[in-house]
Amino acid sequence: MFNFKAILLIIVAIVNIFLAWIVYFRNKKSQINIFFSIFAFAVGLWALVLGFYHLSISLNTDELLMRSSYGAAVVIGASFYYMSLVFPLKKKKYRFTGIILLLVSLFLLFLVFIPGFLVQSIVAKNWGNDVMLNSFGYYIFSLFFTLTFLGGMIIFWKKYFTSSGIVAKQIFYIVSSGSIAGILGMLFNLILPSPLFHNFQYIWIGPIFTIIWSSSIAYAIMRHRLLDIRLFVVRSILYTLTVVAVGMIFIFVVFFLGQNILGSTFRGIILGSVVISLGLEPLIHFFRRVTDRYFFQEKYNYQKIFRELTESMTRIMDLQNLLDTTTATIKNALKVEKIAIVLWNNGKDLPAEIKQVNLNILFDIYFSKKKPLIKYLSDSKMELVSAELKIEIERGKLRMPMAQAESIVREMQNLDIAVCLPIISNNILIGVLALGDKQSGDVFSIDDIQLLNVFTYQAAIALENALLYKQVQDFSKTLQGKVDEQTKDIRTKSGEIEEKNKYLQELLEMKSDFLRTVNHQLNTPLSVMKGYFSMMEEGSYPADKAMPSIKAGLERISSTVADFWDAYELEGERMKMQPQKTDITEIVSRLIPEKQKMQLARERNLTIEVLEPKFKMPIVWCDYKKIAHVVSNLLDNAVYYTRQGKVTLYYELLDDNYLQVNVKDTGVGISEEDKKKLFQKFSRGNNATDLRPDGSGLGLFIAKKIVEGNWGELAGISQGQDKGATFSFTLPIYKNQQPDASQEKPVSRKKIVRFKKV
């Protein structure tokens, strides 16, 4: 007949065996999961055999059950000790230790089940069945269990004091609860039953304390992602509570109300069925709220947060307002103290816009695209979680080279960042979302990462549009300021009215050119993409054929925005030059093969050549990347505007101070009318428009500003239409200039470019 002690022990057994089962099937290949499951199963088996022992079926059966309980204790000690070695990360190989531990455990198990070695007999007493022990066997068993269990606890405590973060919290829940359960369990099941005291009346109490251990482990799983089964366990608890509650309600209705009030068990069954069918859904909802309240205290409404973010991104065009709103929404939803959104313009290494909260670090330095962290985000286009990357490093199972992973971890620690996600547009990194740790100390859950990934995906277009909108606004303000300034001068200086009116007209024409360019360069591809999307929605045009055209439109918009930003920075002298010793021939030798492979060059059968100089090439002083952009732009123009013939690049030495680089073509040339506006913003010649309708009119303007920013000069010459053209620029020769010169504003220079026949 079942008694209270037996029922309690069987419940304890079920809890431990259930925990062992879900951990094992969560990851069958993990040694940590395997030995954790063996340990939990052995604890459950220990409680189970003691539960059946208290049923007192027969003395012979009880003797076998008692031997089984000591056998389970051998497995508990051995598995716990080995688990302490490999948890939380298996840094060393413990093969030899494992073999020795296994052999000793198997040998002791064999001895335990030998009749008379440990359990000699079972004697019935008035309080229950008493156990007669062999002192020699008992002391051998006690020595083994004490060494393995206490040894494992010592190893766990050492790891706790040398760990931090999530790992430290995981180990704390194991060792604190394990210490309590272990000490009390050893008291009632090892010390009191020993030959010294010979008291077996309280052996049922020891397994009860494993509930403390099981509950703490379960809480650690749910709150700190221990063994990665958090959601599974929470939902298991939810449905277990529901099943128990439904069973209790049904039993109460059928046996109490049915027999005592309704007068019939059958009526009770009918009433119970009705009550369960009506109350099941509210009951599940109630237990879900209870489990979520205790195990997901920081949980938020995913759909609500996503709606708020989407509404902000579609409603707000002002960049600063958009950054403020989105960072505040994410900060409040995820309960983080520190957050930052960093944005770049295409082709730029340093950020263009930064919105940060409680992260007072020089992000323009740390968030250079050359840094390992940003480079990885740009290449992989995947999120990075600092804690998970640390675990990968310790396990030796990395998604990247070890040196790169360690460097990224150091960067994230220096920046005090826990999670970093890329913001990708048109397959290019345009920004980064970075978050610090949660205020609660909890880790970022799968739902958190999913929300952030969806946000960065949706935010890419909105942030890029807001950045473009800001640039257009800034340009309009600058233009309006110049118009206002000139208008004021006209009113106050009557003698300069004609000259000012002419300049004002130029500004107005520039504004018209700008608006025309914006309309053509942005609206045209947008209209094309809109048309393709419309046909895709109607099903009249297949997606696989439409996507290349849509991608081309996005790339065109991206390139145009990049040109706008370059022009904006150069006009306001916001773009900093970083001069260094540069071998210009290295730039040319890298670019020439690229231009020779251009589809247009191959279709027109153009010859692209470099003439070897008749002098020793000097080293020049300039910004390597930006001058490479100039050379590339001049070569591109030569290819685009040359229908047949060749493109020639050659060098000239001007005195001892300057090197001149020349790009000559046999193309359409430059008319006298076009020469007047050759280097103006948004201005394009008639031939240029015909041959390259998608140009922005900013290429030569940007190139000229870059060259002048490097203490040089850019000029172009042509004998007329269809007579080719030559563009030349000069750069200072390196003569021990210092990097500090990059901070100085270039002074006015003479017109030193010289043109001669080649």
Secondary structure, DSSP 8 states (H G I E B T S, - for coil): ---HHHHHHHHHHHHHHHHHHHHHHH-TT-HHHHHHHHHHHHHHHHHHHHHHHTT---HHHHHHHHHHHHHHHHHHHHHHHHHHHHSS---S--HHHHHHHHHHHHHHHHHHTSTTTSEEEEEEETTEEEEEE-HHHHHHHHHHHHHHHHHHHHHHHHHHHT--HHHHHHHHHHHHHHHHHHHHHHIIIIITTSTTT---TTTTHHHHTHHHHHHHHHHHHHHH-GGG-HHHHHHHHHHHHHHHHHHHHHHIIIIIIIIIISS-HHHHHHHHHHHHHHHHHHHHHHHHHHHHHHH-TT---HHHHHHHHHHHHHH---HHHHHHHHHHHHHHHHTBS-EEEEE--TT-SS-SEEEEES--S-HHHHT-TTSHHHHHHHHH---EEHHHHHHHHHHT--SS-HHHHHHHHHHHHHHT-SEEEEEEETTEEEEEEEE--BTT-----HHHHHHHHHHHHHHHHHHHHHHHHHHHHHHHHHHHHHHHHHHHHHHH-GGGHHHHHHHHHHHHHHHHHHHHHHIIIIIHHHHHHHHHHHHHHHTSS-HHHHHHHHHHHHHHHHHHHHHHHHHHHHHTT-S----EEE-HHHHHHHHHHHHHT-HHHHHTT-EEEE---SS----EEE-HHHHHHHHHHHHHHHHHT-SSSEEEEEEEEETTTEEEEEEEE-SS---HHHHTTTTSTT---HHHHHH-TT--S-HHHHHHHHHHHTT--EEEE-SSTTS-EEEEEEEEB-SS--GGGGGS--------------
